[in-house]
């Protein structure tokens, strides 16, 4: 059985609350159900962020390629390193 508690929340952004309430109404939800769902999702997200595995450098390169596949002209570098051909 779920225990329900009545609470008062202070210092809520009024515009944000009105948007939240309007979305709950559009979905046919009571505001209390929408808030419970939002709290549960917030907790799930924070737990995931704490427990997700850390990415390694190779993973970063795979997911965020840096100019992969872009051809460059390295002839100036070759000239400086090896002299003119």
Backbone as a ProteinNet text record, in pm:
[ID]
protein_1_A
[PRIMARY]
XXXXXXXXXXXXXXXXXXXXXXXXXXXXXXXXXXXXXXXXXXXXXXXXXXXXXXXXXXXXXXXXXXXXXXXXXXXXXXXXXXXXX
[TERTIARY]
83.1	0	88.1	52.5	128.5	71.6	160.9	119.4	117.4	10.6	-0.7	14.4	75.9	102.8	61.1	-3.4	-35.6	79.8	125	238.6	210.3	287	286.4	426	432	561.1	570	676.3	696.1	796.9	790.6	888.4	892.7	775.9	765.6	747.9	821	807.7	664.7	590.5	448.3	423.8	502.2	484.8	510.8	617.1	651.2	540.2	487.9	379.1	255.1	221.1	103.1	118.2	237.3	262.7	250.6	305.9	300.4	154.6	79.5	-61	-141.5	-118.7	-189.7	-160.6	-35.4	-0.4	-67.9	-73.5	-142.6	-290.1	-353.3	-494.8	-512.1	-422.9	-431.2	-424	-348.6	-334.5	-440.3	-530.3	-636.9	-588.8	-482.7	-423.8	-455.9	-462.9	-467.6	-327.7	-319.9	-189.8	-103.7	-164.8	-87.7	-25.9	-99.7	-44.8	70.2	54.9	160.8	286.7	268.5	383.3	451	373.6	433.8	513.1	458.8	529.3	658.9	652.9	771.5	878.7	837.7	934	999.9	919.2	973.3	1073.4	1041	1131.4	1260.3	1249.7	1366.7	1459.9	1401.3	1481.1	1547.9	1473	1530.2	1648.4	1631.4	1738.5	1862	1845.4	1960.8	2030.6	1954	2016.1	2095.6	2040.2	2111.3	2241.6	2236.2	2356.6	2465	2425.3	2522.7	2583.7	2506.3	2551.6	2597.1	2574.5	2612.4	2763.6	2809.4	2953.5	3017.9	3139.9	3215.2	3261.1	3256.3	3301.6	3453.3	3511.3	3654.5	3680.9	3804.2	3840.6	3796	3813.4	3773.5	3624.1	3545.1	3399.9	3365.6	3436.2	3412.8	3442.3	3549.5	3585.3	3480.3	3432.9	3332	3202.4	3160.3	3034.9	3048	3165.9	3188.7	3311.3	3298.5	3416.4	3464.4	3596	3655.5	3711.3	3637.3	3680.6	3723.2	3661.2	3695.1	3646.4	3729.6	3693.6	3721.9	3780.1	3811.7	3958.1	3980.7	4118.3	4184.7	4310.9	4386.9	4513.9	4570.3	4694.8	4809.6	4885.7	4996.9	5130	5125.1	5250.2	5339.9	5283.1	5364.2	5435.8	5367	5429.6	5541.1	5515.3	5617.2	5740	5716.8	5830.2	5916	5851.8	5926.4	6002.7	5939.8	6003.6	6111	6078.8	6166.6	6238.2	6209.4	6267.4	6187	6220.3	6145.7	6182.1	6085.9	6109.3	6189.3
-117.6	0	124.7	221.7	345.6	446.2	503.1	609.2	741.6	817.4	948.3	1056.2	1165.8	1274.3	1405.6	1491	1625.6	1716.8	1796.6	1885.5	2023.2	2119.8	2253.5	2278.9	2325	2353.2	2503.4	2563.4	2707.9	2736.7	2858.7	2910.5	2832.2	2798.6	2730.9	2838.5	2825.6	2917.1	2908	3018.9	3016.8	2979.5	3035.3	3003.2	2855.2	2803.3	2662.1	2573.6	2611.4	2534.9	2537.1	2653.1	2663.3	2575.4	2574.2	2486.9	2339.8	2306.5	2169.2	2127	2213.4	2185.6	2170.9	2260	2252.8	2121.1	2077.8	1950.2	1833.3	1837.2	1731.7	1726.7	1843.1	1849.1	1792.7	1830.9	1778	1626.1	1571.8	1425.1	1358.6	1439.1	1383.9	1334.8	1397.1	1354.2	1454.9	1405.7	1495.4	1551.2	1672.9	1736.7	1654.5	1595.8	1515	1392.8	1330.5	1215.4	1258.1	1374.2	1424.6	1457.9	1517.4	1549.9	1422.3	1322.9	1195.2	1132	1137.7	1082.5	1160.3	1293	1375.5	1348.2	1334.3	1305.4	1169.6	1070.3	935.9	937.8	1010.4	1019.7	1092.9	1198.6	1273.1	1182	1102.3	1009.6	905.1	845.4	745.4	804	925.6	989.5	1010.9	1059.1	1084.7	954	849.5	720	666.9	682.4	636.2	713.6	846.2	927.5	886.3	846.5	803.9	669.2	581.3	443.6	410.3	500.4	465.8	452.8	360.4	341.6	464.3	491.3	602.8	565.3	661.7	636.9	646.8	568.7	581.1	667.7	699.8	789.8	735.2	605.1	546.6	564	544.3	561.2	704.5	802.1	942.7	968.9	911.1	930.4	867.9	750	682.2	763.1	814.7	888.7	1034	1089.5	1229	1237.3	1184.5	1183.5	1325.3	1340.6	1471.4	1471.8	1527.3	1539.4	1405.2	1298.1	1169.7	1169.7	1122.5	1116.2	1244.2	1342.3	1467.2	1462.2	1480.6	1477.8	1612.1	1607.4	1730.6	1725.3	1840	1849.5	1860.5	1754.4	1752.6	1779.7	1825.8	1845.2	1948.7	2053.2	2155.5	2096	2009.3	1943.3	1853.1	1776.1	1687.6	1766.1	1881.6	1964.7	2008	2048.9	2094.3	1978.6	1863.2	1748.9	1683.5	1664.9	1584.9	1664.1	1790	1872.3	1857.6	1938.5	1933.4	1807.9	1759.8	1636.2	1660.5
0	0	0	-79.5	-88.9	9.7	88.9	181.1	106.7	123	59.8	164.6	126.9	220.4	155.8	231.2	184.8	222.6	125.7	150.6	91.4	136	78.5	23.7	-100.4	-162.2	-184.2	-135.5	-148.9	-259.6	-309	-405.3	-536.6	-588	-717.3	-824.8	-934.2	-1046.9	-1100.2	-1093.1	-1127.7	-1273.6	-1364.5	-1506.5	-1532.3	-1474	-1489.5	-1433.6	-1318	-1256.7	-1345.7	-1401.6	-1487.2	-1612	-1671	-1786.8	-1748	-1631.9	-1582.9	-1560.8	-1495.3	-1466.1	-1595.3	-1691.7	-1819.7	-1891.4	-1887.5	-1952.1	-1881.6	-1750.4	-1675.5	-1715.2	-1726.9	-1766.4	-1906.6	-2000.3	-2138.3	-2140	-2046.5	-2041.1	-1954	-1899.9	-1816.4	-1680.9	-1631.1	-1503.6	-1393.8	-1271.8	-1157.1	-1138.6	-1090.2	-1070.4	-973.8	-873.2	-777.4	-845.2	-938	-1010	-1101.3	-1165.7	-1252.8	-1171.6	-1055.7	-969.7	-921.2	-879.7	-837.8	-951.6	-1073.8	-1189.4	-1215.7	-1205.1	-1228	-1122.6	-999.1	-891.4	-914.4	-949.2	-973.8	-1089.4	-1196.3	-1311.1	-1273.2	-1195.5	-1149.9	-1069	-980.2	-899.1	-987.4	-1081.8	-1173.7	-1250.6	-1300.7	-1378.6	-1292.7	-1172	-1084.7	-1046.3	-1019.7	-987.1	-1105.1	-1226.6	-1345.8	-1363.8	-1346.9	-1361.4	-1263	-1143.4	-1041.7	-1074.3	-1137.3	-1155.4	-1296.6	-1393.4	-1530.5	-1540.6	-1625.1	-1638.7	-1702	-1659.6	-1715.7	-1856.1	-1946	-2083.3	-2088.5	-2177.4	-2197.3	-2320.3	-2343.8	-2453	-2588.8	-2612	-2739.4	-2761.2	-2656.3	-2666.5	-2704.7	-2648	-2681.9	-2828.9	-2880.6	-3020.6	-3111.5	-3076.5	-3157.9	-3160.7	-3045.8	-3039.2	-3081.3	-3076.9	-3114.6	-3204.5	-3325.1	-3412.6	-3442.2	-3442.4	-3468.3	-3609.8	-3702.5	-3841.1	-3901.7	-3861	-3920.6	-4065	-4154	-4294.1	-4371	-4308.2	-4375.1	-4416.8	-4545.6	-4594.4	-4568.4	-4532.9	-4511.3	-4594.3	-4619.3	-4694.4	-4595.4	-4582.6	-4487.9	-4556.6	-4681.5	-4754.8	-4688.3	-4629.4	-4561.6	-4441.1	-4369.1	-4254.3	-4302.7	-4410.3	-4465.7	-4510.7	-4573.7	-4618.6	-4501.9	-4392.2	-4275.5	-4209.6	-4203.4	-4138.3	-4223.2	-4351	-4435.9	-4544.9	-4556.2	-4662.9	-4789.4	-4888.8	-5014.3	-5089.6	-5168.1	-5244.6	-5366.8
[MASK]
+++++++++++++++++++++++++++++++++++++++++++++++++++++++++++++++++++++++++++++++++++++

